[in-house]
């Protein structure tokens, strides 16, 4: 019997292959080493809002971040990986419980360098995938020509939110305000970097020199869709342990399972150089470049079809 859904997504799956090939070419051409790290690990990074999928006494990775930073610590200065990641209870127009992630790290650079690299990467991929310098997503043109818009989180709250950033933090509704009132306005005609997050919402990012209440983190938005999450990386093992302990406490307070502490990662962190890293959702990138309204339109199989 013909699987009509697989026939319907064939064109986008062909484009998916071209896009992933272009991503890989960009990094290889820029001197990055492609690495592979295990999908099954003994301890994920403790994060209050991301739930790891248990597999026996271990876990499926929510991100390759911890292992890739151990490679940075061992002297690998420019690395990238395209891999599967797994997150419980994530399913919707923009979410899959099994997703494809691009993650990369550059030693001795910070998040501003990463913003420029994002501009170069997406423009390269769009050109090689046949989109050109302008993409059209759901009837709206988006100009990919750099420079892209840069807006601090504080500026976004002042411009789009119904309450101030300070009140959102006090009322514990920061994430809700970002998702409901701010995100829909971001990246409508040109990609937008939303940067300088409150430090309490960037557990793996370095605090900004001279402004310790803010962390050097950004997210990239195109047509209201969050495409990536990037940092100037925290490499202080003592502070990282304290942040992980705070995340664990938040998980316990909300009734979630507490995972083991990633001790080998914390041990290696004292050897990690200053660096910037980025996690980019490949499935969402393909959505944007193929004008797909739903993430299920750019993958061969969803959980419901297995």
Secondary structure by P-SEA (a helix, b strand, c coil): ccaaaaaaaaaaaaaaaaaaaaaaaaaaaabbbbbbbbcccccccccccbbbbbcccccccccaaaaaaaaaaaccccbbbbbbbbbccccccccccbbbbbbbccccccaaaaaaaaaaaaaaaaaaaccccccccccbbbbcccccccccaaaaaaccccccaaaaaaacaaaaaaaccccccccccbbbbbccccccccccccccccccccccbbbbbcccccccccccccccaaaaaaaaaaaaaaaaaacccccccaaaaaaaccccccbbbbbbcaaaaaaaaacccccccccccccccc
